[in-house]
Amino acid sequence: MCQRRLNAPVSVRVIASTLLLSALLAALGLAGQSPSGGAAPNPSGPSGENLRAIFERAQRALAAEDYAGAERGFKEFLKLDPQSAAAYSNLGVVYLRTGKSKEAIQAFETARKLDSNMVGVDLNLGLAYYRKQDFNQAVPYFERLLAAQPDSVQAHYLLGMSYFMLRKYGPEVTALEPIRDQEQDDLDFLYMLAIAYGQLKRSSDSVRTCEQLVRVGGDTPHLHLLLGKVYLDTYQNGKAQDELDKAVAGNPKLPFAHFDLGVLYQRLGQLDLAAAEFEKEIAISPDEPWSYESRGTIWIDGGDADHAIPLFQKALALNPKMPDSLAGLGKAYLRQGKTEEAISCLKQAIELEPGNGNYHYQLARAYLKTGQRDLAQQEFALQQKYQNEARQKQADQISGKLPPPAGPQ
């Protein structure tokens, strides 16, 4: 079995995901697994020998991480033998390791159709969707992997991690608890479990897991960052502040520490401090979109569209499926009188998150600006519907019928 333990803790914002997916998969040793059915074909005759040589050459290239050579080789093989599930599966591995998730999924699905019993395809399909941050699609494949290998620590971990990213804390705990003994020294595992226990109001389990985090992690900046994130997500603001301050004091350039401090200050209404933290995070982690989005939100909420727009645009250049950035950009365009651009952005935001009442409200305002009153009324009605649902959900959370929310979006 491949190495699966993470070597360094990762701070996770429980939304679209600030997991560094490529680094995570590499740390897991799961950047695409060659199928067990991927042995070279063994046909007889001169043409069969040629096929075998092509396949073996492509396999050697894959093993040597010569992905361009491996891709050429498997494609050449498939021209001669288009019914080879092993070749398609290996080609999918090439695509997965080179970040081409869409192509990887197509190759793995083809392999699955050609050989439904091929071992490793469910794992690879789950990893491909995970890399795309499409955790809903990843879950069924990891569930099948777990059903086939119920004692697999790897399968439990991957399924639990996917549920964690979806904020489905009950299923996450169900997936992770059976491997707690094996993973009792894994900081990331303990972090995910502590968050889940807190959201499920299992206070004693959350405290016990946090104590284990401290024992395992020691007095390190990474450990304080993880604890700060646990407290942040469970709305223990004072404890979150204390731990995040310690993280920054220990390592001022620790990725995500300034971001989490910014989230905390924003929650507390200390917007100048929040803005400063987001700007520090941008300097440390320029390839992560969340601080651009958060800093842009502070600008637009303060009425400054000119400063907000480039920040939302940068966030969307890094991740085009960020509904808050799309909605923020739409709001900024609307403030500038660019109604058509605003409508386009807001429609995209609603497509990604249709139940957000504020998005519908902003779109209604944009329609009013263009004189489309019927469409505006439809959006106002949707805004009212989703706001009522949100109020009811909040009431259920206060009464204890539902777990508390995971944190600000």
C-alpha positions in Angstrom: 0.0 0.0 0.0 1.3 3.5 -0.9 2.4 6.0 1.8 -0.6 7.9 2.9 0.4 10.0 5.8 0.6 13.7 5.4 4.0 15.1 6.4 2.9 18.6 7.3 -0.3 20.1 8.6 -2.6 22.0 6.2 -4.9 24.8 7.3 -8.3 24.3 5.6 -10.9 26.9 5.0 -14.1 24.9 5.0 -15.6 26.2 1.7 -14.5 25.6 -1.8 -11.2 24.5 -0.2 -7.8 26.0 0.5 -6.2 22.6 0.5 -3.2 22.7 -1.8 -4.5 19.8 -3.7 -1.5 18.9 -5.8 0.8 19.0 -2.7 -1.8 17.0 -0.8 -2.1 14.3 -3.3 1.7 14.1 -3.6 2.0 13.8 0.1 -0.6 11.1 0.1 1.3 9.3 -2.5 -1.9 9.2 -4.5 -1.3 11.3 -7.6 -2.8 8.6 -9.8 -2.2 4.8 -9.2 -1.4 2.6 -12.0 -4.0 -0.2 -12.3 -3.3 -3.7 -11.1 -4.7 -4.8 -14.4 -2.2 -2.6 -16.2 0.4 -5.3 -17.1 1.6 -5.3 -20.7 -0.5 -7.3 -23.1 0.9 -10.7 -24.1 -0.5 -11.5 -27.5 1.4 -13.8 -29.9 2.9 -13.0 -33.3 4.9 -10.1 -34.7 2.2 -7.5 -34.3 1.6 -8.7 -30.7 5.3 -8.3 -29.9 5.2 -4.8 -31.3 2.2 -3.9 -29.1 3.9 -5.3 -26.1 7.0 -3.3 -26.8 5.0 -0.1 -27.2 3.1 -0.7 -23.9 6.2 -1.5 -22.0 8.0 1.6 -23.3 5.1 3.8 -22.2 5.1 2.1 -18.8 8.8 2.8 -18.3 8.2 6.4 -19.3 5.4 6.7 -16.7 7.6 5.1 -14.0 10.4 7.6 -14.9 7.9 10.5 -14.7 8.4 11.2 -18.4 4.7 12.0 -18.8 5.0 13.4 -22.3 6.6 10.2 -23.4 4.1 8.1 -21.5 1.2 9.9 -23.1 2.6 9.5 -26.6 3.2 5.8 -25.9 -0.2 4.9 -24.6 -1.9 6.9 -27.3 0.1 5.1 -29.9 -0.9 1.8 -28.3 -4.6 2.7 -28.3 -4.5 3.4 -32.0 -3.6 -0.2 -32.5 -5.7 -1.6 -29.7 -8.5 0.8 -28.8 -10.2 -1.8 -26.5 -7.4 -1.9 -23.9 -8.7 -0.9 -20.5 -5.2 -1.0 -19.1 -3.9 1.5 -21.6 -6.8 3.9 -21.0 -6.3 3.6 -17.2 -2.6 4.3 -17.5 -3.3 7.2 -19.8 -5.6 8.5 -17.1 -2.8 8.3 -14.5 -0.6 10.4 -16.8 -3.4 13.0 -17.1 -4.0 13.0 -13.3 -0.3 13.5 -12.5 -0.1 16.4 -15.0 -3.1 18.2 -13.6 -5.5 17.4 -16.5 -8.4 16.3 -14.4 -11.1 16.4 -17.1 -9.0 14.3 -19.5 -8.1 11.9 -16.6 -11.8 11.3 -15.8 -12.6 10.6 -19.5 -9.8 8.1 -19.7 -10.7 6.3 -16.4 -14.4 6.2 -17.4 -13.5 4.6 -20.7 -11.3 2.0 -18.8 -14.2 1.3 -16.5 -16.6 0.7 -19.4 -14.1 -1.7 -21.0 -13.3 -3.6 -17.8 -15.7 -3.0 -14.9 -13.6 -5.2 -12.6 -10.3 -3.3 -13.0 -8.8 -2.6 -9.6 -7.7 1.0 -9.0 -10.2 2.8 -11.3 -12.5 3.8 -8.4 -9.6 5.2 -6.5 -8.3 7.1 -9.5 -11.7 8.5 -10.4 -12.2 9.7 -6.8 -8.8 11.4 -6.9 -9.5 13.1 -10.2 -12.7 14.6 -8.9 -11.0 15.5 -5.6 -8.3 17.3 -7.5 -11.1 19.3 -9.3 -12.5 20.1 -5.9 -15.7 18.4 -6.9 -16.1 16.5 -3.7 -19.7 15.5 -4.3 -18.5 13.5 -7.3 -15.5 12.1 -5.5 -17.5 10.6 -2.6 -19.3 7.8 -4.5 -16.0 6.4 -5.8 -14.4 6.5 -2.4 -17.5 4.8 -1.0 -17.2 2.0 -3.5 -13.5 1.8 -2.7 -14.4 1.4 1.0 -17.1 -1.1 0.3 -14.6 -3.3 -1.6 -11.9 -2.8 1.0 -13.7 -2.2 4.4 -10.4 -2.4 6.4 -8.6 0.1 4.2 -7.2 3.0 6.2 -6.7 4.8 2.9 -10.3 4.4 1.9 -11.6 5.6 5.3 -9.3 8.6 5.2 -10.1 9.7 1.6 -13.9 9.4 2.2 -13.7 11.2 5.5 -11.6 14.0 4.0 -14.1 14.5 1.2 -17.0 14.7 3.6 -15.0 17.2 5.6 -14.6 19.4 2.6 -18.4 19.2 2.0 -19.0 20.1 5.7 -21.0 16.8 6.1 -19.6 16.2 9.6 -21.8 13.3 10.6 -20.7 11.1 7.6 -17.1 12.4 8.1 -17.0 11.1 11.7 -18.5 7.8 10.6 -15.7 7.4 8.0 -12.8 8.5 10.3 -13.6 7.1 13.7 -12.8 3.5 12.7 -9.2 4.5 11.9 -8.6 6.8 14.9 -6.2 4.4 16.6 -4.1 4.1 13.4 -4.1 7.9 12.9 -3.7 9.1 16.5 -0.4 10.8 15.6 -1.6 12.4 12.3 -2.2 16.2 12.9 -4.4 16.6 9.9 -6.6 13.7 10.8 -7.0 15.0 14.4 -7.7 18.5 13.1 -10.5 17.3 10.8 -12.0 15.2 13.5 -11.8 18.0 16.1 -13.7 20.3 13.7 -16.4 17.7 13.1 -16.9 17.0 16.8 -17.2 20.7 17.5 -19.8 21.2 14.7 -21.8 18.2 16.0 -21.7 19.6 19.5 -19.7 16.6 20.8 -17.8 18.9 23.2 -16.0 16.3 25.2 -14.8 14.5 22.1 -13.7 17.8 20.6 -11.7 18.7 23.7 -10.1 15.3 23.9 -9.1 15.5 20.2 -7.7 19.0 20.7 -5.7 17.8 23.6 -4.3 15.0 21.4 -3.4 17.6 18.8 -1.3 19.4 21.4 0.4 16.3 22.6 1.3 15.3 19.0 2.1 18.7 17.6 4.0 20.2 20.4 4.5 24.0 20.7 4.9 24.7 17.0 3.4 27.5 14.8 1.7 24.8 12.7 0.0 23.3 15.7 -1.2 26.7 16.9 -2.6 27.4 13.4 -4.5 24.2 13.5 -5.9 24.8 16.9 -6.7 28.4 16.0 -8.7 27.1 13.0 -10.6 24.6 15.2 -11.6 27.4 17.5 -12.4 29.8 14.6 -14.7 27.3 13.0 -16.5 26.6 16.3 -16.9 30.3 17.1 -14.6 30.3 20.1 -13.2 33.7 19.1 -11.0 34.4 22.1 -9.2 31.1 22.0 -8.9 31.4 18.2 -7.2 34.8 18.6 -4.8 33.4 21.2 -3.7 30.5 19.0 -3.5 32.4 15.8 -1.4 35.1 17.5 1.0 32.4 18.7 1.2 30.9 15.2 2.1 34.3 13.7 4.6 35.0 16.5 6.3 31.7 15.8 6.3 32.1 12.0 5.2 35.4 10.5 5.2 33.9 7.1 3.1 30.8 7.9 0.6 30.3 5.1 -3.0 30.8 6.0 -2.3 32.2 9.5 -2.8 35.8 8.5 -5.9 34.8 6.5 -7.5 33.2 9.5 -6.7 36.2 11.6 -8.3 38.4 8.9 -11.4 36.2 9.0 -11.5 36.6 12.8 -11.1 40.4 12.7 -13.8 40.6 10.0 -16.2 38.6 12.1 -15.5 41.0 15.0 -16.1 44.1 12.8 -12.5 45.2 13.0 -12.2 45.8 9.3 -9.0 47.8 9.2 -7.2 45.0 11.1 -8.8 42.4 8.8 -7.8 44.2 5.7 -4.2 44.4 6.9 -4.1 40.7 7.6 -5.6 39.8 4.2 -2.9 42.0 2.5 -0.2 40.2 4.5 -1.6 36.8 3.4 -1.6 37.9 -0.3 2.1 38.7 0.0 2.8 35.3 1.5 0.4 33.2 -0.6 -0.1 35.1 -3.9 -1.5 32.0 -5.6 -4.4 31.5 -3.2 -7.6 33.3 -4.1 -9.3 33.6 -0.7 -7.5 36.7 0.6 -8.1 38.6 -2.7 -11.8 37.8 -2.3 -11.9 38.8 1.3 -10.0 42.1 0.8 -12.2 42.9 -2.2 -15.3 42.3 -0.1 -14.1 44.9 2.5 -13.5 47.4 -0.3 -16.9 46.9 -1.9 -18.8 46.9 1.4 -17.1 50.3 2.0 -18.4 51.6 -1.3 -15.1 51.5 -3.2 -15.7 49.6 -6.4 -12.5 50.7 -8.2 -10.3 49.0 -5.6 -12.6 46.0 -5.3 -12.8 45.0 -8.9 -9.1 44.0 -9.6 -9.1 41.9 -6.4 -12.2 40.0 -7.4 -10.8 39.6 -10.9 -7.6 38.2 -9.5 -9.5 35.7 -7.2 -11.5 34.5 -10.2 -8.4 34.2 -12.4 -7.1 31.8 -9.7 -10.4 30.0 -9.3 -13.3 30.9 -11.6 -15.9 29.0 -9.5 -16.0 31.3 -6.5 -19.5 32.6 -6.1 -18.7 35.3 -3.6 -16.1 36.8 -5.9 -18.5 36.7 -8.8 -21.3 38.3 -6.8 -18.8 40.9 -5.4 -17.7 41.7 -8.9 -21.3 42.0 -10.0 -22.0 44.4 -7.1 -19.0 46.5 -8.0 -20.0 46.6 -11.7 -23.5 47.7 -10.7 -22.1 50.5 -8.6 -20.2 51.7 -11.6 -23.3 51.5 -13.8 -22.1 48.5 -15.8 -25.4 46.7 -15.5 -24.9 44.1 -18.3 -21.6 43.0 -16.8 -23.2 43.0 -13.3 -26.1 40.7 -14.5 -23.6 38.3 -16.1 -21.5 38.0 -13.0 -24.5 37.6 -10.7 -26.1 34.9 -12.9 -22.9 32.9 -12.7 -22.8 33.3 -8.9 -26.4 32.1 -8.7 -25.6 29.1 -10.9 -22.9 28.1 -8.4 -25.0 28.8 -5.3 -28.6 29.1 -6.2 -29.9 29.3 -2.6 -28.1 32.5 -1.7 -30.7 35.2 -1.1 -28.3 38.1 -1.3 -27.2 37.1 -4.9 -30.9 37.2 -6.0 -31.3 40.6 -4.3 -28.3 42.0 -6.2 -29.6 40.6 -9.5 -33.0 42.0 -8.9 -31.4 45.5 -8.4 -29.5 45.0 -11.6 -32.7 44.1 -13.5 -34.4 47.2 -12.1 -31.6 49.3 -13.5 -32.3 48.0 -17.0 -36.1 48.3 -16.7 -36.7 44.6 -16.5 -39.3 44.7 -13.7 -40.8 41.3 -14.2 -37.4 39.6 -13.9 -36.6 41.8 -10.9 -39.8 40.8 -9.1 -38.9 37.1 -9.7 -35.5 37.6 -8.1 -37.0 39.5 -5.2 -39.4 36.6 -4.6 -36.5 34.2 -4.6 -34.5 36.4 -2.3 -37.5 36.3 0.2 -37.8 32.6 -0.1 -34.2 31.9 0.6 -34.0 34.4 3.4 -36.9 32.8 5.1 -35.3 29.4 4.8 -32.0 30.8 6.2 -33.9 32.3 9.2 -35.6 29.0 9.9 -32.3 27.2 9.7 -30.7 29.7 12.1 -33.6 29.2 14.5 -33.1 25.4 14.3 -29.4 25.9 15.1 -30.2 28.0 18.1 -32.7 25.5 19.4 -30.2 22.7 18.9 -32.0 20.9 16.1 -29.1 21.5 13.8 -25.3 21.8 14.3 -23.8 25.3 14.2 -22.6 26.7 10.9 -19.0 26.0 9.8 -18.0 29.7 9.7 -18.4 32.8 7.5 -18.6 32.2 3.8 
